[in-house]
């Protein structure tokens, strides 16, 4: 009788201990998420202040009528437009990250022809590639597919190709290759660009992290592209890895299950 009583008390003690441990873990996770949110909004505010400050400065100069030269005025107006476009891109990416992190995703799953999507992406980025003197090549296998939301796959490919152009060199090249391998869709984007130091490869998927802040600012990067890619891949139980070395270009490898399972 006493043994049964002690046994029940002991089991109750173990259950209470387990509950307290789970509560501690939950509390720790909530505090961590709060820190991440605070850091995210602090970084977002900082990133938005830069284009806003530029726009205000140029606008005040034009308003003051101190600038008489018409070419200078046109240059300032062009810069205001460029900063406004950058701010729009930044806001769109911030909203996308927030949506992905809150799991507010309602994918319209369909059979996506990856090769066709890559061709469309290359056509979209051709003017930018030509301006940067970068040549794009598509070596994807015809018929490569994945069941996913078309917009999500477009986001992944566009971000990787955009970065491959942005961080490349004059007369550089970008090779894109996609195929179905072992039940997965595999996408590789390789460039002849500036490369990434080994010590920073693990950080490039962090929000607002930039390897080359000066180049990213000039070419219009928001610092959120790879973070968005990683969030999307996590939703589809996919993976991404990077092989890179300073001065020797980079290769990003994406693998996603062919069929969407949630």
C-alpha positions as CSV (number, residue, x, y, z in Angstrom):
1,X,0.0,0.0,0.0
2,X,2.8,2.4,1.0
3,X,4.8,1.4,-2.1
4,X,1.8,2.2,-4.4
5,X,1.4,5.5,-2.7
6,X,5.1,6.4,-3.0
7,X,5.1,5.2,-6.6
8,X,2.2,7.5,-7.5
9,X,3.9,10.4,-5.7
10,X,7.1,9.7,-7.6
11,X,5.3,9.5,-10.9
12,X,3.5,12.8,-10.1
13,X,6.8,14.4,-9.2
14,X,8.3,13.2,-12.6
15,X,5.3,14.7,-14.5
16,X,5.6,18.0,-12.6
17,X,9.3,18.1,-13.3
18,X,8.7,17.4,-17.0
19,X,6.0,20.1,-17.2
20,X,8.3,22.6,-15.5
21,X,11.1,21.8,-17.9
22,X,8.8,22.2,-20.9
23,X,7.6,25.5,-19.5
24,X,11.2,26.7,-19.1
25,X,12.0,25.6,-22.7
26,X,8.8,27.4,-24.0
27,X,9.7,30.6,-22.0
28,X,13.3,30.5,-23.3
29,X,12.0,30.0,-26.9
30,X,9.5,32.9,-26.5
31,X,12.3,35.2,-25.2
32,X,14.5,34.2,-28.1
33,X,11.8,34.9,-30.6
34,X,11.1,38.3,-28.9
35,X,14.8,39.1,-29.3
36,X,14.8,38.1,-32.9
37,X,11.8,40.2,-33.6
38,X,13.3,43.2,-31.9
39,X,16.5,42.8,-33.8
40,X,14.6,42.4,-37.0
41,X,12.6,45.6,-36.6
42,X,15.7,47.5,-35.4
43,X,17.6,46.4,-38.5
44,X,14.6,47.1,-40.8
45,X,14.2,50.6,-39.3
46,X,17.9,51.3,-39.9
47,X,17.8,50.0,-43.5
48,X,14.8,52.2,-44.3
49,X,16.3,55.3,-42.8
50,X,19.1,55.4,-45.4
51,X,16.9,55.8,-48.5
52,X,14.5,58.1,-46.6
53,X,17.4,60.4,-45.6
54,X,18.7,60.5,-49.2
55,X,15.2,61.3,-50.6
56,X,14.6,64.0,-48.1
57,X,18.1,65.5,-48.6
58,X,17.7,65.7,-52.4
59,X,14.1,67.0,-52.2
60,X,15.2,69.8,-49.8
61,X,18.0,70.8,-52.2
62,X,15.5,71.0,-55.1
63,X,12.9,72.8,-53.0
64,X,15.5,75.4,-51.9
65,X,16.1,76.4,-55.5
66,X,19.9,76.4,-54.8
67,X,20.5,74.1,-57.7
68,X,20.4,76.0,-60.9
69,X,22.0,73.5,-63.3
70,X,19.4,71.5,-65.1
71,X,21.6,68.4,-65.5
72,X,22.2,68.4,-61.7
73,X,18.5,68.6,-61.1
74,X,17.8,65.7,-63.4
75,X,20.5,63.7,-61.7
76,X,18.9,64.4,-58.3
77,X,15.5,63.4,-59.5
78,X,16.9,60.2,-60.9
79,X,18.6,59.5,-57.5
80,X,15.3,60.1,-55.7
81,X,13.6,57.6,-58.0
82,X,16.3,55.1,-57.4
83,X,16.1,55.4,-53.6
84,X,12.3,55.1,-53.8
85,X,12.6,51.9,-55.8
86,X,15.1,50.5,-53.3
87,X,12.7,51.4,-50.5
88,X,9.9,49.6,-52.2
89,X,12.0,46.5,-52.7
90,X,13.1,46.6,-49.1
91,X,9.5,47.0,-47.8
92,X,8.3,44.1,-50.1
93,X,11.1,41.9,-48.7
94,X,10.4,42.8,-45.1
95,X,6.7,41.9,-45.6
96,X,7.7,38.6,-47.3
97,X,10.0,37.7,-44.4
98,X,7.3,38.6,-41.8
99,X,4.8,36.5,-43.7
100,X,7.1,33.5,-43.9
101,X,8.1,33.7,-40.3
102,X,4.5,33.8,-39.1
103,X,3.7,30.7,-41.3
104,X,1.1,32.8,-43.0
105,X,1.6,30.9,-46.2
106,X,-1.2,29.6,-48.5
107,X,0.6,28.0,-51.4
108,X,-1.1,27.2,-54.6
109,X,0.6,23.9,-55.4
110,X,1.1,23.1,-59.0
111,X,3.5,21.2,-61.3
112,X,6.2,23.9,-62.0
113,X,8.3,23.5,-65.1
114,X,11.6,24.6,-63.6
115,X,13.4,24.8,-66.9
116,X,10.8,27.1,-68.3
117,X,10.8,29.2,-65.1
118,X,14.6,29.6,-65.4
119,X,14.3,30.7,-69.0
120,X,11.7,33.3,-68.0
121,X,14.0,34.5,-65.1
122,X,17.0,34.8,-67.5
123,X,14.9,36.9,-69.9
124,X,13.8,39.2,-67.0
125,X,17.4,39.6,-65.7
126,X,19.0,40.0,-69.2
127,X,19.0,43.8,-69.2
128,X,20.6,43.8,-65.7
129,X,23.1,41.1,-66.8
130,X,24.0,43.0,-70.0
131,X,24.6,46.2,-68.0
132,X,26.9,44.4,-65.6
133,X,28.6,42.6,-68.5
134,X,27.6,39.2,-67.2
135,X,26.5,36.3,-69.4
136,X,23.8,33.8,-68.3
137,X,23.8,30.2,-69.3
138,X,21.0,27.6,-68.7
139,X,22.1,24.0,-68.8
140,X,19.0,22.6,-67.1
141,X,17.5,19.3,-68.2
142,X,14.2,19.7,-70.2
143,X,11.2,18.5,-68.2
144,X,12.7,19.3,-64.8
145,X,9.7,19.8,-62.4
146,X,8.7,20.3,-58.8
147,X,5.2,20.4,-57.2
148,X,5.2,23.7,-55.4
149,X,3.8,27.2,-55.4
150,X,5.0,28.9,-58.6
151,X,5.7,32.2,-56.8
152,X,7.9,30.5,-54.2
153,X,10.0,28.8,-56.9
154,X,10.3,32.1,-58.8
155,X,11.4,33.8,-55.6
156,X,14.2,31.2,-55.0
157,X,15.5,31.3,-58.6
158,X,15.2,35.1,-58.9
159,X,17.1,35.7,-55.7
160,X,19.9,33.3,-56.6
161,X,20.3,34.6,-60.1
162,X,20.1,38.2,-59.0
163,X,22.9,37.7,-56.4
164,X,25.0,35.8,-59.0
165,X,24.8,38.9,-61.2
166,X,25.2,41.5,-58.4
167,X,28.4,39.9,-57.0
168,X,30.0,39.0,-60.3
169,X,32.8,40.7,-62.3
170,X,32.8,42.4,-65.7
171,X,32.8,39.7,-68.4
172,X,31.6,37.3,-65.7
173,X,29.4,34.2,-66.2
174,X,26.5,32.6,-64.4
175,X,25.6,29.0,-65.0
176,X,22.2,27.6,-64.0
177,X,21.5,23.9,-63.9
178,X,18.4,22.1,-62.7
179,X,17.4,18.4,-62.8
180,X,15.4,15.8,-61.0
181,X,17.6,13.5,-59.0
182,X,16.4,10.7,-56.6
183,X,13.0,12.1,-55.9
184,X,14.2,15.7,-55.5
185,X,14.6,18.7,-57.8
186,X,18.1,20.0,-57.7
187,X,19.0,23.5,-58.7
188,X,22.6,24.8,-59.0
189,X,23.5,28.5,-59.6
190,X,27.3,29.0,-60.1
191,X,29.1,32.3,-60.8
192,X,32.5,33.7,-61.5
193,X,32.1,36.5,-58.9
194,X,34.0,37.8,-55.9
195,X,33.3,34.8,-53.8
196,X,32.5,34.5,-50.1
197,X,35.1,34.1,-47.3
198,X,34.8,30.7,-45.7
199,X,34.3,32.3,-42.3
200,X,31.1,34.1,-43.6
201,X,29.4,31.3,-45.5
202,X,27.4,30.3,-42.5
203,X,26.1,33.9,-42.0
204,X,24.9,34.8,-45.5
205,X,21.4,33.5,-44.8
206,X,21.0,35.9,-41.8
207,X,18.6,38.8,-42.3
208,X,20.3,42.0,-43.6
209,X,23.7,40.3,-43.6
210,X,25.9,41.4,-46.5
211,X,29.3,40.2,-47.4
212,X,30.1,43.3,-49.4
213,X,28.0,46.1,-47.9
214,X,29.4,48.7,-50.3
215,X,28.6,46.7,-53.5
216,X,25.2,45.7,-52.2
217,X,24.2,49.3,-51.5
218,X,25.3,50.5,-55.0
219,X,23.6,47.6,-56.8
220,X,20.4,47.8,-54.8
221,X,20.5,44.6,-52.6
222,X,18.2,44.5,-49.6
223,X,20.1,41.9,-47.6
224,X,17.0,39.8,-47.2
225,X,17.1,37.7,-50.4
226,X,18.9,34.6,-49.1
227,X,16.9,34.7,-45.8
228,X,13.7,34.6,-47.9
229,X,15.1,31.6,-49.9
230,X,16.0,29.7,-46.8
231,X,12.6,30.3,-45.2
232,X,10.8,29.1,-48.3
233,X,13.0,26.0,-48.5
234,X,12.3,25.2,-44.9
235,X,8.6,25.3,-45.6
236,X,9.1,22.7,-48.4
237,X,11.6,20.6,-46.4
238,X,14.3,21.6,-48.8
239,X,17.9,22.5,-48.3
240,X,20.5,24.9,-49.5
241,X,24.2,24.8,-49.4
242,X,27.0,27.1,-50.7
243,X,30.4,26.3,-52.0
244,X,32.6,29.4,-52.3
245,X,36.0,30.9,-51.9
246,X,37.1,34.5,-52.0
247,X,38.0,35.5,-55.5
248,X,36.8,32.2,-57.0
249,X,33.1,32.6,-57.4
250,X,30.2,30.8,-55.6
251,X,27.9,27.9,-56.2
252,X,24.5,27.6,-54.5
253,X,22.9,24.2,-54.5
254,X,19.1,23.8,-53.7
255,X,17.4,20.5,-53.2
256,X,13.6,20.2,-52.8
257,X,11.4,17.1,-52.7
258,X,9.6,16.7,-56.1
259,X,6.2,16.4,-54.4
260,X,4.9,18.8,-51.8
261,X,4.2,17.3,-48.4
262,X,3.0,19.3,-45.5
